[in-house]
Amino acid sequence: MAICHRRPWLAGLCFATMGDPVQLKDEGNKHFQEENIDKAIECYTSAIKVCKDNKLLAVIHRNRSACYLKKESYANAASDASKAIDVDAADIKALYRRCQALEKLGKLDMAFKDVQRCATIEPKNKTFLETLRRLGAEIQAKLKTSFSTDSRVQNMFDILLDEEMDKDTKEKAANNLIVLSREDAGAERLFQNNGVPLLLDMIGTGKLEMVLAAVRTLSGMCTGHKARAMAIVNMVGVDKICSIMALDNEEIALATCNLFQCINDSLTGADSREYGKEASLVLDTSKDLKTILLALLEMIANAKVSGHGRDQALNLLTRNVPRKDKKDKDHSRTLFTIDHGLKKILKVCGQVSELPDQLLMTDNTQLIASVLLNKLYDDLKCDPERDNFRDICDEYVKSKIDPNNMDKTLHAINTISGLLQGPFDVGNTLVGRQGIMEMMVALCGSEREVDQMVAVEALIHSSTKMSRASFIITNGVSLLKDIYKKTKNEKIKIRALVGLCKLGSAGGDDYGLRQFAEGSTEKLAKQCRKWLCNPQIDTKTRKWAIEGLAYLTNDADVKDDFVEDELAMKAMFELAKSRDKTILYAVACTLVNCTNCYEKKEIIPELVQLAKFSKQHVPEQHPKDKKDFIDRRVKRLLNAGVISALAVMVKADNSILTDQTREMLARVFLALSDDPKDRGTIVAQGGGKALIPLGLEGTDAGKVKASHVLAKIAAVSNPEIAFPGERMYEVVRPLVRLLHTDRDGSQNFEALKGLTNLAAYSEKLRVKIVKEKALPEIENHMFEENEKIRLAATECMCNLVSCKEVQERYLEDGNDKLKLLVLLCGEDDDSLQIAAAGALAMLTAAQKKLCFKMSQVTAQWLEILQRLCLHTNPRVQHRGIVIVYNMLNSDNNELAKKLIESEILEILTVVGKAADNPKRQEPIEAARSCLITAMDLGLIKPLTSSS
């Protein structure tokens, strides 16, 4: 009570929210009329909690039902309407709202009954009669489809399980089954008609085509439907699905991985489609999700699982265990995986394929495991959790080091290599343990080739930090050189060479920190290129040649030599397109180095002088790292077909194409698109399509750079060619992100130019731009001091004003949007005047109210309009006269009279009487139309010649 006495307004609020349902209902109605649906729902919900009157309660439920319809929450809308109907069975508004909701939920028969009752109460209501007719027709069509679907389903299974049926017929039936499962009605029919047991029979045949068709059909049935997905998991069994994924067939493993992903998305709610009845069911999916997680962890270290199956199990863990958004507080899946599966993942990392009794793996398996380790470690929140992760790794490695069993020791060293490629800090800590680095160096001198190979790889991965590199330069360079010269095994020789390459590039692109003598790095690079171009050497070994170039291309001499060697470039691009995706990072590094698009520290001259004075090292730029050399390298890369290689690399699985690699590819694309003449080449070779995923996923810096390239391409290309099909709509979001004021001016400018081009293409694209909330950003840029950005923003707005949503913003009161356009028409820049006047001409043609509003926003409007109509540029003049024409036709006699009484009439007369002139015909015709309209309005009279 004391609070209410001190603050009377609070007392009123308490009364409204706690005790007066009528007042709350009225408040909700007000919010609903203002289109503030969320506030309206809040008010109605509060009213329902305190309302005791059943009739009033029915009205409130009916009103909230209308809100839920607006929000497209159809299950809630139907529920509220039903509560109103329970009180008054003849409540026609509630009946029709429930009918609308039920129709959207696919319950056509129930919706038909409701609208039938509405039509009985109001038999002359055209809306009810039309809905009744339409729903009747839809129900008939659905029944027809339903009966035919049941027979089709059975027929398809009969064909597939018939041993004597020909292959083409079976293939067609399998494809039809998959297509049917992707529609909810079809999936439900399959499920209800004994589909799952029949699909298991297909899997039981063991035939590739049958197993693939069955798995893909199950994926369709599980997609977006939690209850059905749970039922299928329990009918088929998680172990059975794992056993299918464990088969030694890449297609089957990938299809089964997709099935698991569909199940996971449905059970976790990641696929949040609404399916009517299911919305009211409360399903506990935690047990099934835990079973799946444990089964996948069991698979990754199971000796019976194929390499492809192991890859997909690791991929599923990578995608679904770590949090996608760090703001989400729940990371229990990560902690559970570390407790129950970290040692199993480390076991995969430690495998040495040259030794006996190793797990089956593909070329990509160990890299995928390293990526998973990195994502799990990144997902941890605090030091105790990270300490636990390190302790488990440390304990595992220690348990494998055995002086009497060299194979076990190699497993430990290879595990450290896996950690160095994943959570580097953890691997680096283990390398720093007493004796580990010395053991690596000692193994390099072993007589067994496998020992040398594993040790050299570990040295390569551990020398990333300068402190480690210094240790190895002191202790290991002579050893690596010795191995390189003496070994006859090409696999070891190339790894030793890469070790030397990495140590030789430890100073990065700093010309003053070269580790080896002048010319040594070029010799190493030449040998790498020689191996790279040798098709006799296996892909895995040639991959190491690219690893060497990734380090050596920090040296500008090596970069220049590499781009001069077209065969080496093409060999690298072909390898980038191969199945071995572990190569992607090395290729990306090499391309980043060749195009000099890595992050560069800004060099402040004053600090350089200070460093020299204090005898500190100052980074030096190589003469061949200047712009003209970089441009030449870019041209050579483009001519060698780099874009087609990049387009293939972008399609790699997310578990291998890490966010860091994505960012590097985006940097390369940005460097390649610097010259506008090269953008056509990028589009022609599929670069436009490849850039869209880079603009939507990855690091913030990577997304910005990819979006910048998309903007550059969108600004100068036909959207249909650059981004065919639905892709042109996907381009909008990355471009809109570039409009934010925290982006630099060139990014803002290119994005505006790109959106201008897209907005000119179709109404659907204009609507998409508006939906992505681009308008406030574009309007902000129209106030820019930078003339280029202001012009680009105004041109973009000019192309958007034909969109109804944009016109409504200009009709709103309390803003200066229209005033800004009028004032921009008064600027001295012809291009800016064309854009601003063009926007005004279209706005005043579409919305007559804006004609009068334009005369109210600024006292200078008439003077500006006169200047437009007198302009020497016919394009500006034409737009000005069209605005006058629109104002004369605005049904506002006072406004029309004011125009004719001003100097506008004289201007129109002079322009209209001018002789026909092809260069100025548009403004002449427009002026004549204005004069005819003025005569029709009785504002002027035609001159009559005296007799």
N, C-alpha and C positions, 0 to 999 in steps of 0.2 A: 504493500500500500504506500509505503514511504516513497518508493521510486515513482509510482504513478502521480503522487502529489507534486513531486519536484519536476517531473516531465509529463505534462498532460497529454502531449502527442503520443507518448508511449502507451498511456492507458487506453487511448482510442485504438491503437494498433492491437493491443492485447485483446480488446473486446472483439475487434473485427476478425482476428484470426482464431480466437478460441471459442466465441460464443454466439455468433450471428451468421447462420448458414445463408440467410437471404442476402445479407450484405456481401458475403463471400461469393455467392452465385452471381450477383450483379457485377462484382469486380471481375470475375472470370469472363462474363459476357463482354465487358468492356475490352479486356485484353484480347478476346477472340476476334472482335470487330477490328482491332488494331493489328491483327495478324501476329500477335505475340502469343503463340500457341503454348509454349512451355509455361509461361506465367499463368495462362488460363487453366492449364491442367493442375498447377499447384493450388490455385484458388478453389477449383471444383473438388479436388482431393481433400483439402482442409474442410470444406463445407460438408462433404460426405461423412467425415469423422465425427462431426458434432450435430448432424441433422437427425431429428427424431420423427419428423413428419414424413410418412411414406410417400405421399403424393409429391412433396417437394423433392424428396430423395430421388424419385423416378425422373423428375425434370433434370436434376443435376447429373444423374448418370447418363441421360440422353444427351445433354450438352457435352459432357466429357467424351462421349462416344464420337461426337463430331470432331473433337480435337484429335482423337486418336486416328480418325480417318485421314485428317490433314497430315499427321505425322507418319502415315502409312504403317501404323501399328495395328494391323487388322484383327488380330486375335483379341487384343484389349478392346477394340471398338465393338466387336461382336458381343463380348462379355458384358460391357456396360449397357448396350442396347437391350440385351436379354433381361437385365435387372429392371430396366424401365418397363419392358413388356410384361414382366411378372406382376407389376402393380396394375397396369392398364393394358389389357390385351389388344385394345383398339388404338393404341398410341401410334399413329400413322408415321410420325417422324422417326420414332425409334425402330419401327418395322422396316422402313426404307433404309435407314442407316445400317441395320443389321444385314439387310439384303446386300448392300454395297460391300460390306466387310466380308461376308460369306463368299461372295463372288470372287473377290480378290484372293481368298484362301482356297479357291478351287472347289468349294462345296456348292456346286450349281443347283442341285436338287433342293437343298434347304433354302438357298437364296430365292429360288423360283416360288416356293411356298410363301415366303414373306411378301414378295411383290404381288403375288396373287391375292393375298389378304388386303394389301394396299389398294389394288384395283377394285376389289369388292366394295371397300369403304368409299372410294372416290372413283366411280366408273368412268368419269369423263377426263380424268387427269392424263394428259398425253405422255408425260414422262413415265408414269407407271405402265401404261399400255405398251410403250416402245420397249421398256426394259423387259416386260413380260414376254413380248414377241422374240426379242433377242436371246434371252435366256432359254426359252423353249427350243429355239433353233440350235443353240450350243449344246443343250442336253441331248438332243436327238443325234447330233454329230458325234458327241462323246460316247453315247451308247453304241453307235455303229462301230466307232473305232475300238471300243472296249471289247465288243464281241469278236471283231476281226483280230484284235491283238492277242486274245487268249489262244485262238486257233493258230495264229502265226508263230507264237512262242513255242507251242508244242511241235509245230511243223519244223521249226528251225532245229530244235533238239533232236527230232527224229532223223533229220538229214545229217547232222553232225555225228550222231552215234551209229549211223548206218555204215558198216564196213565196206559195202559195195558201191556206195555213192561216189561219183567222180570228184576230183580235187577242186575244180572250179566252182561247182555247186556248193561244196562244203565251205570254201573260202567266202563265197557270197553270203551264206547263212551265218558264218562267224562274224562277218562285218556288220550284218543286220542286227545281230544280237548285241554287239558293242554299241551301235548307234541307239538302239532301243533303251539300253541301260542308262544312257546319258540324259534321258528325259525322265522327270520324276514319275509321271504316270506309267511309263514303260517299265521303269525300275521296280515300281510297286507291283505291277502285273507279274514280272519275272519272279519276284520274291513270293507272291501269294500262290503262284502256280508251280510250286515245287522246284523252283529254279536253282536254288543253292545245291541240293543233292545232285541234280543233273549236271551242274557245272563241275562238281567234284568228280563225277563219272568221266567227264571230258578230261580233267587233269589226270585221272587214273590211267588213261590210255597211254600217257607218256610221250605222245606225239607233239612235236614243237608247235605246230599251228594250233592244235587243240588246246594245249596248255596256255599259250599266249592269249587266245580268244577268251578262254574261261577267266583268266586273271584280269584281263582288261574289262570284261563284263562285270566282275565283282567290284572293280574300282568304280565303275559308273554307278553301281547299286549303293555303294557306301558313301558316295560324294554328297556332302551337305545334308545328311539325314542321320542324326545321332542314334535314334532308336533302331533303325535298320542296320546301321554300322555295328552297333553292339550285338544285335542278333546274329549277324553274319560272322563276327569274330568268335562267338560262342559255338556256332554251328560248324564252322570250318576248323577253328582251333588255331591259336598263335603258333604252336609248334609245327603244324602242317604248312602254314604260310611261310615260316622260316625255312622249312625243308625244301619248298619250291624255290625260294630265293637262293638257297645254297647250291642249286644245280649249276653245272659248268656251262652256262650259256648266257652271254651278255644280254641278249634281248629279254629273256625270261627274268633275269636278275633285276633289270631295269623296270620291267612291267610290275614285278612283285614289290619293288621299292615304292613305285607309284601307288600301289594298293595300300601299303602301310601308311603312306603319306595322307591318302584320302581318309583312311580310318582315323589317323591322328587328328587331322583337321576337323573332322566331324565330332570326335569325342571331346576335343579341347574347346570347340566353339570357334576355331580360326575360320571355318567356313560357316558363316552365320546366316544362312538363308532361312526363311521362315516357312514352315510347312504345317500350318493349321493346328491340328490336334496335338502335334508334338510339342507345341509351345506350352501346353498346360501340363506336360509330364515332367516330373523331376527325376532325372536319371543320374545315378552315381557312376561316373566313368573311371574313377580313380583306380579301382582294382584292375580294370582292363589295361589302362595306360601303364601301370606298374608292371604288369605281366609282360607287355610288349617290350618295355625298356629292359627288363631282366633278360628276355629272350635275345634281344639284339646284342647285349653285352656278352652273352654266352656264345653267340655266333662268331664274334670277332677273333676269338682265340681258339675256335674249334677246328681241329685238324681235318675234319670231313667237309668243311665248307670250301667252296671254290673261291678263286681269287676275285671273280666278279661279284659273287655273293658277299664276300668280306668287304669289298669296296662299298657296296650299297648299304650294308649294315652301318659302316662308319659314316657314310653320307647322311643317313637318317639321324644318327646321333648328333652329327654336326649341325643339322638343320633344326632339330627339335629340342635339344637339351639346353644349350645356353640361351639366356634371355635375348629376345630381339630388341627390346628397349630397356636400357639400363635404369630407367625410372621405375620399372616394375620391381617391386621389393622381393618377390618370391623367386629365389634361385635354388629351391630345394632339389629340383631335378639334377642340377649341376653337382651339388654336394653328394646326392645319392649315387650319381655316376662315378664320382671320384672314389667314394668309399667301396663301391662294388665292382668297379670296372677299370680303374686307372692302371692297375698292374697288367690287365689284359691288353690294354692299348699299348703299354710299354713293351709288352711281349712282341706285338706286331712290329713296332719300331726296331726291335733288336734282331729281327730275322736276317740271316745272311744266306742268300739263295744258293750260294756255291757250296754250302755245307749240307750234309745229309739230314733227313727228318725235319725239314723246315715247313712252315705253314705255306699253303698255296697262295700266291699273290700275283697281282698284275704289276705293270710298271708304275702304276699310280698309287698302289696301296699304302706304302710307307709315307708318302707325302700327305695323303688324306689323313692318316693317323696323326702326323705332326700338326696338321691344321686343326684337328679336333682337340689335341692337347693344348694348343695355343688358345682356342676359343674357351675351353673350360677354365684355363688359368685366368684369362681376361675377365671371366664372369664372376670371379671371387671378389668379395666386398672388403675384406679386412686382412690385416697382417697374420693373425692366427690361422685363417683359412689358407693363405698362401704358404705359410710355414708348414702346415700339414701336407699340402701338395708336394712341397720340396722334400719333406721328410720321407714320404712314400716313395718318391723317385730315388732318393739317396739310398734308402733301405733296399730297393729293388736292385739297383746297380751294384751295391756292395755284395748282395747275395749271389751275384753272377760272376764276380771276379774270383777266379781260382787259378793260382800259379800252376797247378797240376793238370788243369783242363783248359787248354787254349781255346777250344770252341766256345766254352762258357764265357771266357774273358772277351772274346770277339763279340759275343752277344751284348755284353755290357757296354763295350765301346760303341757298337752300332746304335744302342739305345740312347747313348749320349748324343750321337749324331742326329738322331730323330728329335731329341729335345732342343738341340741347337737350331734346327729348322722350324721348330714350333715356338714354345715359350723360351726364348733365348736366354733370359736371365736365369732360369732354372738350370739349363744346360751349362751356362757359363759358370754357375756356382759349382756344379759337379766337376767341371774341367779344372777348377781352381783347387779341388781337394788334393791333398799331398799324394804325389806319385802318379796321378792320372795322365798329366801331360807328358811326363817322362816315359810312362808306359806306351803312349802313342808313338813317341819318337823311337823307342826301342823296337816296337813292332814293325816299324818301317824297315828295320834292318833284318827282319826275320827271313828265313829261307823259303817259308811257305808263301806263295803268291797271294792267297786269300788274306793272310795276315797283313801283307803290305797294302793291299787294296782297301781294306776296312780302315787301317790306320791313316792312310793318306787322305781318305774321305773325311775322317774325323778331324784331322789337322786343318783341312780346307774349311770345314764348317766352324771350327773353333777360333780361327784367326780373323774373325770379323772385327773384333775390337782391337784397336791399335796396340794395347798393352800385350795382348796375346800374340799379335803379329810380330811385335818386337822380339818376344821370346823365341818365336819360331825362326825369324830371320837370323837370330844369333845361333840357335841350336839345330835348326832343321833344313836350312836352305841347301847346305852342302850335301845333306843326306838325300833330299829330293832330287838334286842334280845327279847324284850318284845312281839313284834308282832309275831316273829317266835315261841315263846313258847305258846302263848295264842290262836292264830288263828287256826280254824279247816279247813279253806279253803286252799287246797293244792296250788292253784295258787298264793295266797298271801304269804304263807309260803315259797315257793321256791324262790320268788322274794326277800323276806327279807333275805333269806340265801345268795342269789347272792350279795345283798348289803353288807353283812358282808364279803363275799369272796373278793369283790373288795377292801374294806377298809383294809382287812387283807393282801392284796398283794400290798399295796401302795408303798412299798419300792422296788418293782421289784425283780430282782434276787440277790439283795445285802443282804447277810446273816446277816449283821450287822444292817439292818433297818427293822427288823420284827416288825409289828405293834401289834400283839397279842402274848400271852404267848406261850411258846414252846408246840407243840402238838395240839394247837387250829386249825391251818390251816388243819392238817391231819384229824381232826374230821369233819370239814366242807366239805372237799373233799370226805370223806367216805359217807356222806349223799348225796352229789351230785351224786356220782356213783350209790348209791342205787336208787335214783329217775330215773336216766338215764336208768337203767336196768329194770325198771318197765313198762311193756307194757300196764298195766291198765291205766296209766296216758296219757293224750292226747299229741300229738306231740309238740304243742305250749308250753306246760308247761315243757316237758322234754328238750326242747330247752334251757330253762333257766338254767338247770343243766349243760349244756355244757358251757353256759356263765360263770357260777361259776368256772368251771374247767379252763376256759381260763385265769382267774385271778390267781387262786390258783396254777396252774402249774408253776408259777414263782419260787415256792418253790421246791427244788430238791427232798425232801422227798415225796412230793405229786406226782411229775413226776414218781418217781420209783414205788410208790404204784399203780398209774394209769396203767402203762404198764404191771404190774404184774396181773392186773385184765382184763383178755382176754374178758370176757363178756361185760365189760364196753366199751372197745375199739371197739368191734364189734357193740355194740349198737350205739355208736357215728358214726361209718362209715355208718351204715344203715340210720341213720337220715340225714347224709350228702348227701345221694342219694335220699332223699325224695323230694316232691314238694316244701316244705317250704325252700326257698333258703336264708331266712334271717339268717339262721344258719351258712352260709359259713364262715363268718369272725371269729366267735367264734371257729369253728373247726380248721381253719387255725392258729389262735393264739395258740390253745392248742398244735397243732403239732409242731409249731415253738419252743414253750417252751420245749416240750419233747425232741426235737432233738438239742436244744441249738444253733439254726442257726440264731438267732437274731443278729443285728449289735452290735458288742462289741467294747467298747472304749479301745484303746491301753493303757496299764498301764506302765508308765515309772518309773522304780525303784527309780530314783533320786527324782521325784515329790512325790512318796509315802513317802520317808524318810522325805522330807520337810513338808508334810501334818501332819505326826506323830509328828514332832518336834513342829509344830504350833498348835497341838491338834485339827486338823481338822479331819472330818470323812473320813476314807479310805474304799472304797468298799471291801467286803470280798467275796471270792468264797466258795461256799458250797462244802464239800468234795465229794458229789455225782454229782457234775458238772464237774468232771474230765473225760478225754477221754474214759477210759475203761467203765465207767458207761454209757456215751453217746452211745458208740458203742453197748452196751448190749440193750439199749432202742430202738435203730434203728432196731436191729434184731427182737425184739419182735413186733414192729410196722409192719414190713414187713411180718412176719408170720401171723399176724392178718388180713392182706388184705388191708393195707393202700393205696396201689397203685390203686386198683379198685375204691376206694372212691375218690381219687384225680382225676382220669380220668373222673368221673362223675361231680365233682365240676367244672372242667375247662370248661365244656360245658354249664355252666349257662349263662343266658343272661348278656350282657355287663353292663346293668344298675345296676345289683346287684353285679356282679363279678368286683369290682372296681380295679383300677390299683394297689392300696395298697394290696388288697387281692391276686391279681395275683403275686405280688412280694413275698408275704409270701409263696405261693404255690411253686414258683420257688426255694425259699430258702430250703423248705422241701425236694423237689426233689434232690437238690444238696447234702444235708446231707445224704439222703438215698442211693445215688449213690457213696458214698466215697469208699466203698469196691468193687473192680472190680467183685468179685464173686456174688454180689447182682444185677448187671446190667442185667443179664439174667432174673431175677425175674421181674424187672421193665418192660422189654420188653414184657415178657409173659403176664403180667396183663394189657397191653395197655398203659404203661407209655410213650413209644416212640411217639405215636400219640398225646397224651395229651400235650406233651412238646412243640410241634411245635407252636401252638397259643401263648403259654407263651413266646416263643422266638421272636415272631413277634410283639406282642402288650403289652402295659403296661409301667411301669417306666423303665428308662435306666438300673438301677441296676437289676430289675427283668428280663429284656430281656437278660442281660449279664449272669446272673446266670442260666437261663433256657437254653441258648445257650451252656453254659459250660457243662451242663448235656447231652445235645444232642451230643456234641463233644465226651464226655466220652463213650456214647453208640455207636455212629457211628464208633469209633476207634476199637471196639472189636466185633461188631455184623455184621451179614449178612444184608445189607441194605434192601433186599426184605422182610425179616422177621420183622426187627425193624420198618421200615417205608414203609409199603406196598403201591403199586399203585403209584399215583402221589406224595405222601407225601415225597418220597425220594428226589424229586427235590426241595421241599419246605424247606428241611433241609439245603440246601447249603447256603442260605443267612445268617441265624443266625451264621453259622460256619465261614463264611468269615468275618463277623463283629468282631469276636474274634481275628482275625489276626492283628488288628491295634496295633501299638506300644504302645498305652496308656493302653492296657490290660496287666495283669501280665503274667509272664513267663509260669505258669502252664496252663493258658487259651490259650496262643499262641500254646503251645506244643500239648495240647489235640485237638485243632481245626485242626492243621496240620495233626495229626494222623487220625482224622476223615475224612478229605478231601482226604487223601491218600487212605483210604479204599474205599471211594465213587468213586474216580477217576479210581480205578482198576475195577469197576463194569461194566461201559458201556460208549460208546462214547458220548451218549446223556448227561450223567452226567458230563463228562469232558467239553463238550461245555457249559453246564450250569455254571460250576465253572468259566470258562473263562469269560462268559457274566457278571457274578457278580463282575468282576474286581478284582479277587483274585491274578492274576499273579504278579503285582508289590509288593504286600505284601509278597507273598511266596519268591520272589527274594530277598527282604530285609532280610528275616529271614535266607537266605542261607549265609549271611555275619555275622550272629550272633556269638558272642564269646561263648555263651552257647552251648556245644557240642550236647546235646540232641535236642535242638531246630533246630540247623543247620542240623543235620542228618534228623530230621522229615521233614524239608523244602525240602531237597534234594530228599528224597524218594517221597515226594508229586510231585515234579517237574518231577521225573523219570516216574511217572504214567501219567503225563499230556502231555509229549512230543509227544505222538502219535497223538495229536490233531493238525490239520493243522494251526490254529491260533497261537499256541505256537511255531511251527516250523518257522513261518514267523517272529516272534519276534527275534529268533536266527539268522535269515538271515539278519536282519537289520544291517546296519553299524552304527558306532559311539557309541557302548556300549560294556561292558565287560561281557555280559552274558555267552558267549561261553568260554571265558578265565577263568571265575570262575569255570565252570564245569571241565575244564582241570586241573586246580590247585587243586581242591578238590579230583581229582583222585590220586594226589600225597601225600595226607595225610596218616597218619599211621593207621587210624581206618578202619578196614576191612568193616564194615557196610556202612560207608560213601563212601568208594571206590566202593562198589557194586552198590550203588544208583547212584553216579556220572557217573561211567563207563557205567552203564545200560542206563542212559539218553543219553550219547554220542553215544552209540552203536545204539540206535533207531533213533537218529537225523541224524547220518551219513548214515544210511540205507535209510531213507526217503528223505533226501536232499543231493544230491551229492556235491552241492556247499559248504556245510559245511565241507566236508573232506579237501578241500584246505584251507578254512578259519581257520580251527583248527590248521593248520601248521603255520599260520601267527600270531595268537593271543599271543603266548609266545614262547620265545627261548627254553624253557624247555620241549616243547611238546613231542619231540622224547624220551627224557630221561624218562619222566613220562610214556609214552606208553610202553617202554621197561620194566619198573618196573612192570606194570600191567601184561605183558605177562610172566614175570618170577615169578609172585606171587605164594606163596605156597597154598593159598586158591583157589580151582578150580573155584569157582563162580566169583572171581575177575579176574582170569586168562582168563576164557572163554570170559568175556566181553571185555577185552583188545584185545584178538585175533580177536574177531568179528569186533572191530573198525578197525584193520589192514585190515581185509577182505574187509570192506566197502571202505576203502581208495584205495585199489588195484583195486576195481571195479568202481571208481569214474570218469572214462574217462579222468583222468589227468595223462599222461604218466610220466611227470617229478616227480610228487609226488610218484607214484608207484616205479619209479627208485630209488628215494631217500630212500625209505623204504627198498628196497632190498639191496641197497649198505651199509646199516647200520647193526648193530648187530641183527636187527630184524630177518634177514634171518637165522642166526645161531640158534636163539631161536626157530623159527618156525620148523626148521629142527629137533632139539632135541625133541621138544614136539611131532611133527608129527611122528617121528620114534619110539616113546615109544610104548610098548606093550599095547594092549587093557586093560583098567582098568575101571570097572563100576563106581568107585568113581571119575575118572578124564576123563571120556569118552568125555564129551562135549568139553573141550578145545583141546583134541587130534584130534577130528573130525574137529573142526574149523581150527586148524593148517594145517591139510592135505588139506582142501579146499583152504586155502591161497596159499599153495605150487603149487597146480594144477592151480590156477588162474595166479600165477607168470609165470608158464611154458607156459600157453596159451598166455600170453602177450609177450613171448620171452625174459623175463628178466632172466630166469634161464633155464638150459637144464637138462634133466634127465641123471643120471649117466648110462653109458653103460659098461657092464662087458666085460673084455678082453677075447679073444678066447683062 
